[in-house]
Every structure is written in structure tokens, then in C-alpha cells.
Amino acid sequence: SMEQTIFVTNKQSQNFYAEQIMKTLGVQMKGRGTLEAGIAVVKDFMSEIGFQPEEYHIDDGCGLSKENQLSPKMITALLAYMSKHPHGKVLWDSLPTSGIDGGLRRRMHTPKYKTKIHAKTGYIARTSALSGYIDTTNGEVLAFSILMNNFQDLKVMQKIQDDICQVMVDGYQ
């Protein structure tokens, strides 16, 4: 099912699956199972949530890739929108969970932060991303996106991302 495909795509970072999801969107919504048709569907969706095509660039379905260009503001807006969407639970359930699975299984695994961060990781050529949701200690759920680039040490960047997430879990009075 599409739900199972999204689950594997996000939990296991399967870029091939992501490309196939784009083509499936294309055939379902535009009648053509091509990457171009899938990108057109994404552009329609981005317009629906308030972003114009000149504000971003989508080149493929992989999210973090050499040509895709989205801002943290756009990703956070998308996550906020999906938190209220009828299929938002599919996205939530597909995201790796801190200290449990996917790209976050070895990150933020202390008892205080384990299971509190639900986010997709990404890494390519000195660029790292972490975007998703945070369960705060005061019961709020926050959407967030951290994009970092042009660095030398991935582990240092991941530590910074984790520190930011932990501050958000603890509250930001």
C-alpha cells in the first residue's frame, strides 16, 4: 500500500521508493507516471499551502538532494499543514523516532528524549537536515526543520541538531 511504502521510505531512507512515490503521484493525479508529472503534483500542493513555484525548486523525489531547494520555513509549514491533514498520521507514523528506529535510533536515546522527536534525517555532500515533530514536556507538539550546510564534521552538526531538539522538548519559555 502507499502507507507501507511511505513508512519504509522514511524509516529506512529509501530514495528509490521516494522516486516511485513521485511517479505514482503523477499517474494518480495527472495521468502520467513520470517524475515531471509527480513534480507538477508537488507544485500544486505547495501552491495550496501558500508557496509559489519561484520560491523553491524540486528536481526529484528524494527530499535532500543536490538540486532540491526548500527553506526550513517551507518544510515547517508543510509539516504544520500535515499535522491537521486527514492523512497526517501516516506521515507521523512513518517518521523515525528518537532512540527507537530509522536515522534517529542512535540519537537522543536517553530516557528524557527517547520517543520525543519524530523526524526525517537527511545527509548529502556537507548538507544535513532534520525535520519533523517534537513532543514537548508541556504537552505541545512542534513542527520544525533544521537545515545545515557547508560544514566539515557531520557528527558535530548532528550534535547541534540534537541539542536544538532537546531544548525544544524541554520548553522554550
C-alpha positions as CSV (number, residue, x, y, z in Angstrom):
1,S,0.0,0.0,0.0
2,M,1.1,3.6,-0.3
3,E,1.1,3.8,3.5
4,Q,3.6,0.9,3.8
5,T,5.7,2.5,1.0
6,I,5.8,5.8,2.8
7,F,6.7,4.0,6.1
8,V,9.7,2.2,4.5
9,T,10.7,5.3,2.6
10,N,11.0,7.5,5.7
11,K,12.1,4.9,8.3
12,Q,14.8,3.4,6.1
13,S,15.7,6.4,3.9
14,Q,14.8,4.6,0.7
15,N,15.4,7.2,-2.1
16,F,14.3,4.7,-4.8
17,Y,10.9,4.4,-3.1
18,A,10.7,8.2,-2.9
19,E,11.2,8.4,-6.6
20,Q,8.5,5.8,-7.2
21,I,6.1,7.7,-4.9
22,M,6.6,10.8,-7.1
23,K,5.8,8.8,-10.2
24,T,2.7,7.3,-8.5
25,L,1.5,10.7,-7.6
26,G,2.0,11.7,-11.2
27,V,-0.1,8.8,-12.6
28,Q,-2.8,9.2,-9.9
29,M,-3.2,13.0,-10.1
30,K,-2.0,13.9,-13.7
31,G,-2.5,10.6,-15.6
32,R,1.3,10.2,-16.3
33,G,3.6,8.1,-14.2
34,T,6.6,10.4,-14.8
35,L,8.9,12.3,-12.5
36,E,7.7,15.5,-14.2
37,A,4.1,14.8,-13.5
38,G,4.9,14.0,-9.9
39,I,6.7,17.3,-9.6
40,A,3.7,19.1,-11.0
41,V,1.6,17.5,-8.3
42,V,4.0,18.7,-5.6
43,K,3.9,22.2,-7.1
44,D,0.1,22.2,-7.0
45,F,0.3,21.1,-3.3
46,M,2.9,23.8,-2.5
47,S,0.6,26.4,-4.0
48,E,-2.3,25.1,-1.9
49,I,-0.3,25.7,1.3
50,G,0.8,29.2,0.1
51,F,4.2,28.9,-1.7
52,Q,4.8,30.0,-5.3
53,P,7.0,28.0,-7.7
54,E,9.7,30.7,-7.9
55,E,10.2,30.3,-4.1
56,Y,11.6,26.7,-4.3
57,H,13.0,24.1,-6.7
58,I,12.0,20.4,-6.8
59,D,14.2,18.2,-9.0
60,D,13.4,14.7,-7.7
61,G,11.6,12.9,-5.0
62,C,14.5,12.4,-2.6
63,G,14.0,15.5,-0.5
64,L,17.6,16.3,0.3
65,S,19.4,16.2,-3.0
66,K,21.8,18.4,-4.9
67,E,19.1,20.3,-6.8
68,N,16.1,20.4,-4.5
69,Q,15.8,23.8,-2.8
70,L,13.3,24.3,0.0
71,S,13.6,26.6,3.1
72,P,13.1,25.5,6.7
73,K,10.1,27.8,6.7
74,M,8.5,25.8,3.8
75,I,9.2,22.5,5.3
76,T,7.8,23.6,8.7
77,A,4.7,25.0,7.0
78,L,4.2,21.7,5.2
79,L,4.6,19.7,8.5
80,A,2.2,22.0,10.3
81,Y,-0.3,21.6,7.4
82,M,0.1,17.8,7.5
83,S,-0.5,17.7,11.3
84,K,-4.1,18.7,10.6
85,H,-4.5,16.7,7.4
86,P,-6.7,13.6,7.3
87,H,-3.6,11.5,6.3
88,G,-1.2,13.3,8.7
89,K,-1.0,10.2,10.9
90,V,0.6,8.3,8.0
91,L,3.4,10.9,7.9
92,W,3.8,10.9,11.7
93,D,4.0,7.1,11.9
94,S,6.5,6.9,9.1
95,L,9.0,9.3,10.7
96,P,12.0,7.9,12.6
97,T,11.6,8.2,16.3
98,S,14.4,9.3,18.6
99,G,16.2,6.4,20.3
100,I,13.9,3.9,18.6
101,D,14.3,3.5,14.8
102,G,15.4,4.8,11.5
103,G,18.0,7.5,11.3
104,L,17.3,8.5,14.9
105,R,17.7,5.1,16.5
106,R,21.1,6.1,18.0
107,R,20.3,9.8,18.6
108,M,18.6,11.4,21.6
109,H,18.2,8.0,23.2
110,T,18.4,9.0,26.9
111,P,15.1,8.4,28.7
112,K,14.2,12.1,28.8
113,Y,14.4,12.4,25.0
114,K,13.7,8.9,23.7
115,T,10.4,8.9,21.6
116,K,10.1,12.7,21.9
117,I,11.4,13.5,18.4
118,H,9.7,12.2,15.2
119,A,11.8,13.4,12.3
120,K,13.3,12.6,8.9
121,T,17.1,12.8,8.7
122,G,19.0,13.6,5.5
123,Y,22.6,14.0,4.5
124,I,24.4,14.7,1.2
125,A,27.7,16.4,0.4
126,R,28.2,18.6,3.5
127,T,24.5,19.2,4.0
128,S,22.4,17.8,6.8
129,A,18.7,18.0,7.6
130,L,16.5,17.1,10.4
131,S,12.8,17.9,10.0
132,G,9.7,16.7,11.8
133,Y,7.8,17.0,15.1
134,I,8.7,17.3,18.7
135,D,6.7,16.3,21.7
136,T,7.4,18.9,24.4
137,T,7.3,18.3,28.1
138,N,4.4,20.7,28.4
139,G,2.3,18.7,26.0
140,E,2.7,20.7,22.9
141,V,3.7,19.3,19.5
142,L,6.0,21.5,17.5
143,A,6.9,21.2,13.8
144,F,10.5,22.1,13.0
145,S,13.1,21.9,10.3
146,I,16.9,22.3,10.7
147,L,18.9,22.5,7.5
148,M,22.7,22.9,7.8
149,N,25.3,23.1,5.0
150,N,28.9,23.7,4.1
151,F,30.4,22.0,7.2
152,Q,33.3,19.6,7.7
153,D,32.1,17.3,10.5
154,L,28.7,15.6,10.3
155,K,28.8,14.3,13.9
156,V,29.3,17.9,15.2
157,M,26.3,19.1,13.1
158,Q,24.1,16.2,14.3
159,K,25.0,17.1,17.9
160,I,23.9,20.6,17.3
161,Q,20.7,19.4,15.8
162,D,20.1,17.1,18.8
163,D,20.8,19.9,21.2
164,I,18.3,22.2,19.5
165,C,15.7,19.4,19.6
166,Q,16.4,18.7,23.3
167,V,15.9,22.4,24.1
168,M,12.6,22.3,22.2
169,V,11.5,19.2,24.1
170,D,12.3,20.9,27.4
171,G,10.3,24.0,26.5
172,Y,11.3,27.4,25.4
173,Q,9.7,29.9,27.9
